[in-house]
């Protein structure tokens, strides 16, 4: 059994290690973790940039990888506390984004401003327990290559955005999006899809 598994399977040890890494009631790792642990654990590709005003809430017990020539802009919150977070090559995470793992972002992806991609949910169904004391649920978000996620949109847990797709500004995406598609609205609906036979972006046929 690995050290990570031993810690996870021992509640007392897990609580102790968690307190060493993160102050009580906080999501941000302690400074010693940011300075002396994370740089040696997480992977950053050549030419990648994380702007100075980014809140990088990444911890060593989950993975964080930023690909070559990718940028995370100012005022973002990047969090791998409950799941791995991967960002591919030549991708942009625009200003004011919130990305909470487990999330996988492909290559050549554009996140515009104020996008939220959160793979985390809170259990709520036990009415005798406050929601903040119930367990956390996660379901991976995947953004495939060449996508554009426009400003103020929300990608919810468990969603996959297919290759070369567009999420319109302000859309709330609650279901997976097929490749080469455009979705818009709340909840987001398919409004265009590329037809490889006609080589045109077309409205979906009414069912």
Backbone torsions as a table, in degrees:
resi	resn	phi	psi	omega
1	UNK	NA	133.2	-178.9
2	UNK	-72.2	163.0	178.3
3	UNK	-59.9	-40.3	179.8
4	UNK	-60.3	-43.3	179.8
5	UNK	-66.9	-38.8	178.5
6	UNK	-61.5	-41.9	179.0
7	UNK	-65.8	-44.2	-179.0
8	UNK	-62.9	-34.5	-175.5
9	UNK	-87.9	-0.4	178.4
10	UNK	-119.9	100.6	-174.2
11	UNK	-56.4	-40.3	-178.5
12	UNK	-67.4	-44.5	178.9
13	UNK	-65.6	-39.7	178.9
14	UNK	-61.0	-44.6	179.7
15	UNK	-64.0	-38.6	179.9
16	UNK	-65.4	-47.5	-179.7
17	UNK	-64.7	-40.1	179.1
18	UNK	-60.4	-41.4	179.4
19	UNK	-67.8	-32.2	175.7
20	UNK	-65.2	-36.4	-174.9
21	UNK	-85.9	-34.2	-172.2
22	UNK	-136.0	134.3	175.5
23	UNK	-67.5	152.8	-178.7
24	UNK	-57.2	132.2	178.3
25	UNK	77.6	7.2	-177.5
26	UNK	-112.0	160.2	171.9
27	UNK	-109.4	-18.6	-176.7
28	UNK	-82.2	134.7	177.7
29	UNK	-66.1	154.3	177.2
30	UNK	-63.5	157.5	-176.1
31	UNK	-59.0	-37.4	-178.4
32	UNK	-65.4	-30.8	176.3
33	UNK	-70.4	-43.8	-179.9
34	UNK	-62.0	-39.8	-173.3
35	UNK	-86.1	-39.7	-167.0
36	UNK	-114.3	-8.1	-178.6
37	UNK	-116.3	-58.0	-173.7
38	UNK	-55.4	-41.7	-178.9
39	UNK	-60.6	-21.6	-178.0
40	UNK	-99.9	-8.4	-177.2
41	UNK	-104.3	-42.7	-175.2
42	UNK	-91.5	157.4	-173.2
43	UNK	-109.4	133.2	175.5
44	UNK	-125.5	126.2	-179.6
45	UNK	-76.3	161.6	178.5
46	UNK	-58.8	132.5	177.7
47	UNK	80.4	2.2	179.3
48	UNK	-75.3	154.3	-177.6
49	UNK	-136.9	135.1	169.7
50	UNK	-121.6	113.6	-174.3
51	UNK	-65.7	156.3	-170.9
52	UNK	-62.4	-32.1	-176.0
53	UNK	-93.3	15.2	174.2
54	UNK	-76.0	137.7	171.8
55	UNK	-92.8	107.3	-174.1
56	UNK	-103.3	87.0	179.8
57	UNK	-90.4	68.2	179.7
58	UNK	-113.7	141.8	-174.4
59	UNK	-122.9	156.4	-172.6
60	UNK	-74.7	-14.8	-176.2
61	UNK	-83.9	-7.6	170.4
62	UNK	-126.2	159.8	-174.7
63	UNK	-83.2	146.0	169.3
64	UNK	-139.3	123.9	179.2
65	UNK	-135.1	133.7	176.8
66	UNK	-120.3	122.9	-172.7
67	UNK	-75.2	175.1	-179.1
68	UNK	-62.0	136.2	175.1
69	UNK	59.7	23.1	175.8
70	UNK	-97.4	153.6	-175.5
71	UNK	-132.2	136.6	168.7
72	UNK	-110.6	116.5	-172.7
73	UNK	-80.8	173.5	-179.5
74	UNK	-58.8	152.8	172.2
75	UNK	69.0	15.0	173.9
76	UNK	-83.8	156.2	167.9
77	UNK	-119.2	120.7	-178.2
78	UNK	-117.9	120.7	-170.4
79	UNK	-135.1	122.8	176.1
80	UNK	-114.0	20.5	-173.8
81	UNK	-62.0	-29.5	-179.4
82	UNK	-118.4	8.6	177.8
83	UNK	178.1	153.7	-178.7
84	UNK	-60.2	151.0	-179.3
85	UNK	-135.1	117.4	-178.7
86	UNK	-121.6	131.8	174.5
87	UNK	-124.9	126.4	-173.5
88	UNK	-77.0	-162.5	-176.8
89	UNK	-83.1	147.8	172.8
90	UNK	58.1	33.1	-179.5
91	UNK	-109.5	153.7	-177.7
92	UNK	-122.5	124.9	170.7
93	UNK	-105.4	104.9	-168.7
94	UNK	-72.7	176.6	-174.7
95	UNK	-60.5	136.9	172.6
96	UNK	77.3	14.9	179.4
97	UNK	-77.4	152.2	170.5
98	UNK	-122.3	120.4	-179.8
99	UNK	-127.3	115.7	-177.4
100	UNK	-120.5	118.3	-176.2
101	UNK	-69.4	166.7	8.7
102	UNK	-79.0	121.8	-179.1
103	UNK	-136.1	137.7	173.2
104	UNK	-124.2	118.1	178.7
105	UNK	-108.4	131.4	-175.5
106	UNK	-80.2	-159.7	-179.8
107	UNK	-88.5	148.8	174.1
108	UNK	59.2	38.5	-179.3
109	UNK	-100.9	141.3	175.5
110	UNK	-113.9	119.9	165.1
111	UNK	-102.9	119.4	177.8
112	UNK	-76.4	-150.7	-172.9
113	UNK	-88.1	144.7	170.5
114	UNK	59.3	36.8	174.6
115	UNK	-85.6	141.2	173.5
116	UNK	-117.3	123.3	173.1
117	UNK	-125.9	98.5	-175.6
118	UNK	-120.3	118.7	177.8
119	UNK	-90.1	12.6	-175.5
120	UNK	-108.8	138.2	170.3
121	UNK	-133.2	158.8	175.9
122	UNK	-105.2	133.5	170.8
123	UNK	-65.8	145.7	-175.3
124	UNK	-141.3	-6.1	-164.6
125	UNK	-75.3	-18.9	176.0
126	UNK	-85.7	104.7	-174.1
127	UNK	-74.8	-7.9	178.2
128	UNK	-90.5	-3.5	-178.5
129	UNK	-124.8	130.1	176.3
130	UNK	-55.7	144.1	-176.0
131	UNK	-58.0	-37.4	-177.5
132	UNK	-72.1	-5.1	176.1
133	UNK	-106.3	-2.9	177.5
134	UNK	-87.4	167.3	-172.4
135	UNK	-69.4	157.1	177.0
136	UNK	-93.1	135.9	178.0
137	UNK	-110.3	140.7	177.0
138	UNK	-131.8	149.3	174.7
139	UNK	-150.8	123.0	-168.3
140	UNK	-60.2	139.2	168.8
141	UNK	-99.7	135.3	176.3
142	UNK	-126.7	125.2	174.0
143	UNK	-111.8	111.3	-176.5
144	UNK	-76.2	175.1	-173.7
145	UNK	-57.9	149.0	166.5
146	UNK	71.1	19.6	-178.1
147	UNK	-89.1	157.5	174.0
148	UNK	-124.5	116.9	177.3
149	UNK	-105.6	108.6	-171.0
150	UNK	-78.5	170.4	-169.8
151	UNK	-59.6	144.4	172.6
152	UNK	65.5	19.2	177.4
153	UNK	-90.6	161.9	-178.5
154	UNK	-128.8	128.1	176.1
155	UNK	-109.7	119.4	-174.7
156	UNK	-92.2	166.7	-174.8
157	UNK	-56.6	139.7	175.1
158	UNK	86.6	-1.8	-174.8
159	UNK	-86.0	140.6	168.9
160	UNK	-115.0	129.5	174.1
161	UNK	-102.2	116.6	-174.7
162	UNK	-69.5	163.8	-175.0
163	UNK	-53.6	139.7	174.5
164	UNK	54.8	41.3	177.7
165	UNK	-107.3	161.6	-179.2
166	UNK	-123.6	130.5	171.2
167	UNK	-106.1	116.9	-174.9
168	UNK	-68.6	158.1	-179.2
169	UNK	-55.9	133.5	177.5
170	UNK	79.3	1.6	-178.2
171	UNK	-71.5	147.2	174.5
172	UNK	-113.5	106.2	-172.3
173	UNK	-95.5	111.7	-177.9
174	UNK	-110.7	-9.7	178.8
175	UNK	-131.9	153.6	-178.5
176	UNK	-62.4	149.9	-175.4
177	UNK	-113.3	128.2	179.5
178	UNK	-68.6	159.6	178.5
179	UNK	-58.6	152.4	174.9
180	UNK	56.9	50.1	-177.0
181	UNK	-131.6	159.9	171.1
182	UNK	-122.8	129.3	177.4
183	UNK	-124.3	151.6	-179.2
184	UNK	-153.0	157.3	172.2
185	UNK	102.0	-179.5	179.9
186	UNK	-135.8	106.7	-4.3
187	UNK	-72.2	155.9	-175.2
188	UNK	-64.1	138.5	178.0
189	UNK	-128.8	153.8	-180.0
190	UNK	-69.0	123.9	178.5
191	UNK	-118.0	-20.2	177.1
192	UNK	-148.1	149.3	173.0
193	UNK	-148.4	141.6	-176.9
194	UNK	-76.8	131.3	177.2
195	UNK	-103.5	111.8	-176.1
196	UNK	-70.7	-19.4	177.8
197	UNK	-76.7	-44.5	-179.9
198	UNK	-91.1	-12.9	-176.5
199	UNK	57.8	42.1	178.8
200	UNK	-133.9	151.8	170.2
201	UNK	-85.2	120.4	-170.7
202	UNK	-124.8	153.7	173.5
203	UNK	-68.3	144.8	177.8
204	UNK	-67.0	146.2	179.3
205	UNK	-72.8	138.9	178.6
206	UNK	-65.3	136.6	-179.7
207	UNK	-85.6	NA	NA
